[in-house]
């Protein structure tokens, strides 16, 4: 199985809109998934600029799936679906 890539947007908008809380993923993911998942930060995923009026920041990408209004729980659910745990 190929590693699942989790990219957390740490751009200003996402960080201010709750992305700071997603730093917790750096502790949770290695413990829960081992080396199956790789977490990285991204200066900006550019997703809020697509339609600023309806921005749903913070954003996280789990492989190619965009998680809007991301929370730790939503990101873990997306990973579980990719792995086949749910």
Backbone as numpy.savetxt, mean C-alpha at the origin, in Angstrom:
# Nx Ny Nz CAx CAy CAz Cx Cy Cz
6.49 -19.08 -6.28 5.65 -17.89 -6.28 6.53 -16.64 -6.28
6.21 -15.71 -7.17 6.93 -14.46 -7.25 6.57 -13.57 -6.06
7.53 -12.79 -5.58 7.28 -11.88 -4.47 6.19 -10.88 -4.82
5.34 -10.60 -3.85 4.31 -9.57 -4.01 4.96 -8.23 -3.66
4.76 -7.26 -4.53 5.32 -5.93 -4.33 4.26 -5.01 -3.72
4.61 -4.39 -2.61 3.73 -3.42 -1.96 4.45 -2.08 -1.98
3.87 -1.13 -2.73 4.47 0.21 -2.83 3.57 1.18 -2.09
4.11 1.78 -1.05 3.38 2.74 -0.24 3.77 4.14 -0.68
2.79 4.92 -1.08 3.07 6.29 -1.49 3.39 7.11 -0.24
4.54 7.76 -0.26 4.93 8.62 0.86 5.03 10.07 0.39
4.35 10.37 -0.73 4.27 11.75 -1.19 3.50 12.59 -0.18
3.62 13.89 -0.29 3.04 14.79 0.70 1.55 14.56 0.93
0.77 14.50 -0.14 -0.68 14.34 0.02 -1.01 13.04 0.73
-0.43 11.94 0.27 -0.72 10.65 0.89 -0.25 10.61 2.34
0.93 11.18 2.60 1.46 11.17 3.97 0.53 11.93 4.90
0.09 13.10 4.47 -0.79 13.94 5.30 -2.17 13.31 5.47
-2.65 12.62 4.44 -4.00 12.04 4.46 -4.06 10.67 5.16
-3.00 10.29 5.85 -3.03 9.05 6.61 -1.94 8.06 6.27
-1.14 8.37 5.28 -0.06 7.47 4.89 0.97 7.25 5.98
1.11 8.21 6.88 2.06 8.06 7.97 1.72 6.82 8.81
0.43 6.52 8.93 0.01 5.35 9.70 0.40 4.03 9.02
0.68 4.08 7.72 1.01 2.87 6.98 2.44 2.40 7.23
3.24 3.20 7.93 4.60 2.79 8.27 4.60 1.52 9.11
3.51 1.28 9.77 3.33 0.07 10.59 3.49 -1.20 9.74
3.21 -1.09 8.43 3.34 -2.25 7.53 4.76 -2.79 7.51
5.76 -1.93 7.72 7.15 -2.37 7.71 7.44 -3.37 8.82
6.67 -3.33 9.89 6.84 -4.29 10.97 5.94 -5.51 10.79
4.72 -5.29 10.35 3.72 -6.36 10.25 4.02 -7.33 9.12
4.31 -6.81 7.94 4.43 -7.67 6.75 5.54 -8.71 6.87
6.76 -8.35 7.27 7.78 -9.41 7.39 7.41 -10.49 8.39
6.76 -10.12 9.48 6.36 -11.11 10.49 5.26 -12.02 9.98
4.31 -11.44 9.24 3.14 -12.20 8.79 3.41 -13.02 7.52
4.18 -12.45 6.58 4.34 -13.09 5.27 5.77 -13.53 4.96
6.69 -13.25 5.84 8.08 -13.64 5.58 8.62 -12.95 4.34
9.28 -13.73 3.49 9.90 -13.15 2.30 8.99 -13.21 1.07
7.70 -13.48 1.25 6.75 -13.53 0.14 6.35 -12.14 -0.34
6.57 -11.13 0.52 6.11 -9.77 0.23 7.24 -8.79 0.48
7.39 -7.85 -0.45 8.40 -6.80 -0.31 7.70 -5.45 -0.24
8.02 -4.67 0.81 7.41 -3.36 1.01 8.45 -2.29 0.69
8.03 -1.33 -0.14 8.90 -0.18 -0.44 8.06 1.08 -0.39
8.73 2.18 -0.17 8.08 3.48 -0.24 8.30 4.07 -1.62
7.37 4.88 -2.05 7.48 5.55 -3.34 7.28 7.05 -3.10
8.18 7.87 -3.64 8.05 9.32 -3.45 6.67 9.80 -3.84
6.12 9.26 -4.90 4.77 9.61 -5.33 4.33 8.59 -6.38
3.16 8.04 -6.22 2.62 7.11 -7.22 1.88 7.87 -8.31
1.66 9.17 -8.12 1.01 10.01 -9.13 -0.49 9.79 -9.26
-1.09 9.07 -8.35 -2.50 8.73 -8.48 -3.43 9.86 -8.08
-3.05 10.69 -7.12 -3.94 11.78 -6.71 -3.99 12.88 -7.76
-2.98 12.95 -8.61 -2.97 14.00 -9.63 -3.85 13.65 -10.83
-4.28 12.40 -10.92 -5.15 11.98 -12.02 -6.49 12.70 -11.92
-7.03 12.80 -10.72 -8.30 13.49 -10.53 -8.28 14.07 -9.12
-7.63 15.20 -8.97 -7.40 15.79 -7.66 -8.71 16.01 -6.88
-9.77 16.44 -7.54 -11.03 16.74 -6.87 -11.57 15.54 -6.11
-11.34 14.35 -6.62 -11.88 13.15 -6.00 -10.77 12.26 -5.43
-9.68 12.86 -5.04 -8.54 12.11 -4.53 -8.95 11.22 -3.36
-8.46 10.01 -3.38 -8.76 9.04 -2.33 -7.48 8.62 -1.62
-6.61 9.60 -1.36 -5.34 9.34 -0.69 -5.60 8.86 0.73
-4.70 8.08 1.30 -3.43 7.62 0.78 -3.59 6.41 -0.14
-2.60 6.24 -1.01 -2.60 5.14 -1.98 -1.48 4.15 -1.70
-1.79 2.89 -1.98 -0.80 1.81 -1.93 -1.05 0.94 -3.15
0.01 0.45 -3.76 -0.14 -0.51 -4.86 0.34 -1.87 -4.36
-0.53 -2.87 -4.50 -0.18 -4.25 -4.19 -0.09 -4.93 -5.55
1.13 -5.16 -6.00 1.41 -5.52 -7.39 0.77 -4.44 -8.26
-0.20 -4.77 -9.10 -0.82 -3.77 -9.96 -2.15 -3.26 -9.42
-2.58 -3.77 -8.28 -3.86 -3.36 -7.69 -3.67 -2.11 -6.85
-4.46 -1.08 -7.14 -4.40 0.16 -6.38 -5.36 0.07 -5.20
-4.85 0.35 -4.02 -5.67 0.41 -2.81 -5.80 1.89 -2.46
-7.01 2.44 -2.62 -7.23 3.84 -2.29 -7.76 3.95 -0.87
-7.61 5.13 -0.31 -7.97 5.36 1.10 -7.40 4.21 1.94
-6.13 3.94 1.67 -5.46 2.77 2.25 -5.34 2.85 3.76
-5.59 1.70 4.36 -5.35 1.49 5.78 -4.53 0.22 5.89
-3.96 -0.02 7.04 -3.20 -1.25 7.24 -4.08 -2.46 6.94
-5.32 -2.43 7.42 -6.24 -3.55 7.23 -6.54 -3.79 5.75
-6.80 -2.71 5.00 -7.10 -2.85 3.57 -5.91 -3.43 2.80
-4.71 -2.99 3.15 -3.51 -3.48 2.47 -3.30 -4.97 2.78
-3.47 -5.35 4.04 -3.31 -6.76 4.41 -4.36 -7.63 3.70
-5.58 -7.13 3.56 -6.63 -7.87 2.82 -6.22 -8.07 1.37
-5.69 -7.03 0.74 -5.25 -7.13 -0.65 -4.12 -8.14 -0.81
-3.21 -8.17 0.14 -2.10 -9.14 0.10 -2.66 -10.55 0.28
-3.55 -10.73 1.24 -4.15 -12.05 1.47 -4.84 -12.57 0.22
-5.55 -11.69 -0.50 -6.23 -12.11 -1.73 -5.20 -12.56 -2.77
-4.09 -11.84 -2.89 -3.04 -12.20 -3.85 -2.43 -13.55 -3.50
-2.22 -13.78 -2.22 -1.60 -15.03 -1.78 -2.58 -16.18 -1.84
-3.87 -15.85 -1.74 -4.89 -16.89 -1.77 -5.37 -17.28 -0.39
-5.13 -16.42 0.61 -5.59 -16.70 1.97 -7.05 -16.36 2.18
-7.66 -15.66 1.23 -9.07 -15.29 1.38 -9.78 -15.40 0.07
